[in-house]
Amino acid sequence: MYERKHNWRAVIKTVDPELEKRISDYTGYALGTESEIPRKYKELILMACSAAIRYGSSVRTHGGEAMYHGASDKEVVEALALASLTAGFTAFIDGIEALGDQLTLDDKK
C-alpha cells in the first residue's frame, strides 16, 4: 500500500551522484550521530512530522525505525496523536493506516 513506484535516491544518483551522496551523508549524520536526542525519539519526531504532511511511506519507514530502536506501540500511537493536534485528526488516522500491520495491538494478541 505504501510502496513507492520509483526509488527517488536511485533516480537522483543516476542524474547527480554527488547530490545523492550529500543527501545520504546529511541524513546519516542527522540520524546516526549520538546526541541529546536518542535515535528512538528522532524517529518518532520524523514519523509525526511525516504524518502531519500525510507522507505515508515516510510514516511507515520512521515508525518502523522508531520501533526497531525501542519505541513501544503506545509511544508510536501517542506521537501520531500529538501530530494530529496541529495537522488535524486525519493525520492520526492516516498514520495508523500506514503502520497498522506493524503495530501489535491487544486484539491481535
Contacts in CASP RR format, 6 or more apart in sequence:
PFRMAT RR
TARGET T0000
AUTHOR 0000-0000-0000
METHOD contacts of the structure
MODEL  1
MYERKHNWRAVIKTVDPELEKRISDYTGYALGTESEIPRKYKELILMACS
AAIRYGSSVRTHGGEAMYHGASDKEVVEALALASLTAGFTAFIDGIEALG
DQLTLDDKK
1 97 0 8 1.000
1 98 0 8 1.000
2 56 0 8 1.000
2 57 0 8 1.000
2 59 0 8 1.000
2 60 0 8 1.000
2 98 0 8 1.000
3 57 0 8 1.000
4 57 0 8 1.000
9 20 0 8 1.000
9 23 0 8 1.000
9 24 0 8 1.000
12 19 0 8 1.000
12 20 0 8 1.000
12 23 0 8 1.000
13 20 0 8 1.000
30 42 0 8 1.000
31 39 0 8 1.000
31 42 0 8 1.000
31 43 0 8 1.000
32 39 0 8 1.000
37 45 0 8 1.000
38 69 0 8 1.000
39 65 0 8 1.000
39 69 0 8 1.000
40 66 0 8 1.000
40 69 0 8 1.000
40 70 0 8 1.000
40 71 0 8 1.000
40 75 0 8 1.000
43 62 0 8 1.000
43 63 0 8 1.000
43 64 0 8 1.000
43 65 0 8 1.000
43 66 0 8 1.000
43 69 0 8 1.000
43 71 0 8 1.000
44 62 0 8 1.000
44 63 0 8 1.000
44 66 0 8 1.000
44 71 0 8 1.000
44 75 0 8 1.000
44 76 0 8 1.000
44 79 0 8 1.000
45 79 0 8 1.000
46 58 0 8 1.000
46 62 0 8 1.000
47 58 0 8 1.000
47 59 0 8 1.000
47 62 0 8 1.000
47 63 0 8 1.000
47 64 0 8 1.000
47 66 0 8 1.000
47 76 0 8 1.000
47 79 0 8 1.000
47 80 0 8 1.000
48 79 0 8 1.000
48 80 0 8 1.000
48 82 0 8 1.000
48 83 0 8 1.000
49 83 0 8 1.000
50 56 0 8 1.000
50 58 0 8 1.000
50 59 0 8 1.000
50 62 0 8 1.000
51 59 0 8 1.000
51 80 0 8 1.000
51 83 0 8 1.000
51 84 0 8 1.000
51 87 0 8 1.000
51 91 0 8 1.000
51 92 0 8 1.000
51 94 0 8 1.000
51 95 0 8 1.000
51 98 0 8 1.000
52 83 0 8 1.000
52 86 0 8 1.000
52 87 0 8 1.000
52 91 0 8 1.000
53 87 0 8 1.000
54 90 0 8 1.000
54 91 0 8 1.000
54 94 0 8 1.000
56 94 0 8 1.000
56 95 0 8 1.000
56 98 0 8 1.000
57 98 0 8 1.000
59 80 0 8 1.000
59 94 0 8 1.000
59 95 0 8 1.000
59 98 0 8 1.000
59 99 0 8 1.000
60 98 0 8 1.000
60 99 0 8 1.000
60 102 0 8 1.000
63 71 0 8 1.000
63 76 0 8 1.000
63 99 0 8 1.000
63 102 0 8 1.000
64 99 0 8 1.000
64 102 0 8 1.000
66 75 0 8 1.000
66 76 0 8 1.000
66 79 0 8 1.000
67 73 0 8 1.000
67 76 0 8 1.000
67 102 0 8 1.000
71 79 0 8 1.000
73 103 0 8 1.000
73 104 0 8 1.000
73 105 0 8 1.000
76 99 0 8 1.000
76 103 0 8 1.000
77 96 0 8 1.000
77 103 0 8 1.000
80 91 0 8 1.000
80 92 0 8 1.000
80 95 0 8 1.000
80 96 0 8 1.000
80 99 0 8 1.000
81 92 0 8 1.000
83 91 0 8 1.000
83 92 0 8 1.000
84 90 0 8 1.000
84 91 0 8 1.000
84 92 0 8 1.000
96 103 0 8 1.000
END
